[in-house]
Amino acid sequence: MITVLVQFKLPQPVTPEQARAAFLATAPTYREVPGLLRKYYVLSEDGATAGGVYLWQSREDAARLYTQEWRTTVRERYGVEPSLTYFNSPVVVDNVLQQIVTDEGA
């Protein structure tokens, strides 16, 4: 599994309520993305940085989303270029489902 941390510094800080509204507007587009296991929208405590943490089945799945078109959409929506950091995620602990998932089972 692959985790991708997407971050972008906002031109102006936003409140959690503003962020929630913006995130909810885009959340449905991620419901059927092939290979995407989870997405967490994130906002820094000072409201100046936003982004997402994505858990993917594979790097190839992630690459299908993070196209130039996707980057352009983020830039147009939030006014800045996103940065992406990739991490291998060989083990995930899910306390909600009470599971430990390994990349062999993804």
C-alpha positions in Angstrom: 0.0 0.0 0.0 1.0 3.6 -0.6 0.2 6.7 1.5 0.4 10.0 -0.2 0.5 13.3 1.8 -0.8 16.2 -0.3 -0.3 19.6 1.1 -0.8 23.2 -0.1 -0.3 26.5 1.7 -3.4 28.6 1.4 -3.3 32.2 0.2 -5.3 33.1 3.3 -6.1 31.0 6.4 -9.5 29.4 6.5 -11.7 28.4 9.4 -12.6 24.7 10.0 -16.1 25.5 8.9 -14.9 27.0 5.6 -12.6 24.0 5.1 -15.4 21.5 5.8 -17.6 23.1 3.3 -14.9 23.1 0.6 -13.9 19.5 1.4 -17.5 18.3 1.4 -18.0 19.8 -2.1 -15.2 17.5 -3.5 -15.6 14.4 -1.3 -18.1 12.6 -3.6 -15.6 12.6 -6.4 -13.4 10.3 -4.5 -16.0 7.6 -3.7 -15.4 5.5 -6.7 -11.7 6.1 -7.5 -10.1 2.8 -8.4 -7.5 1.7 -5.8 -8.2 4.5 -3.3 -8.8 2.9 0.1 -9.2 6.0 2.2 -8.8 9.7 2.0 -8.5 12.1 4.9 -9.0 15.8 4.3 -6.6 17.8 6.6 -6.4 21.4 7.8 -3.6 22.7 10.0 -4.6 24.2 13.3 -3.8 27.7 12.1 -5.9 27.2 8.9 -3.0 28.1 6.7 -2.3 24.7 5.2 -4.7 22.2 3.8 -4.5 18.9 1.9 -5.2 15.2 2.2 -3.8 11.9 3.3 -4.6 9.2 0.8 -4.2 5.4 1.3 -3.8 3.6 -2.0 -3.6 -0.1 -3.0 -0.6 0.8 -5.2 1.5 3.6 -6.6 0.1 3.0 -10.0 -3.4 3.6 -8.6 -2.2 6.9 -7.1 -0.5 7.9 -10.3 -3.8 7.7 -12.2 -5.3 10.4 -10.0 -2.3 12.8 -9.6 -2.3 14.0 -13.3 -1.6 17.4 -14.6 -5.3 18.0 -14.9 -5.7 17.1 -11.1 -2.9 19.6 -10.2 -4.6 22.3 -12.3 -7.9 21.7 -10.6 -6.3 22.0 -7.2 -4.4 25.2 -8.2 -7.6 26.7 -9.6 -9.7 25.8 -6.5 -7.2 26.7 -3.8 -4.8 29.1 -5.6 -1.6 27.2 -5.0 0.3 24.2 -6.4 0.1 21.1 -4.2 3.1 19.2 -3.0 3.0 15.4 -2.9 5.0 13.0 -0.7 4.8 9.3 -1.2 5.3 6.7 1.6 5.2 2.9 1.6 2.6 1.7 4.1 3.3 -2.0 4.7 1.0 -2.1 7.8 -2.1 -0.2 8.7 -3.8 -0.4 12.1 -7.6 0.2 11.9 -9.1 0.5 15.3 -12.6 1.2 14.0 -12.8 -2.0 12.1 -10.5 -3.7 14.7 -8.1 -4.9 11.9 -4.4 -4.9 11.1 -4.0 -4.8 7.3 -0.8 -5.5 5.5 0.2 -4.7 2.0 0.0 -8.4 1.2 -3.8 -8.3 1.9 -4.5 -5.1 0.0 
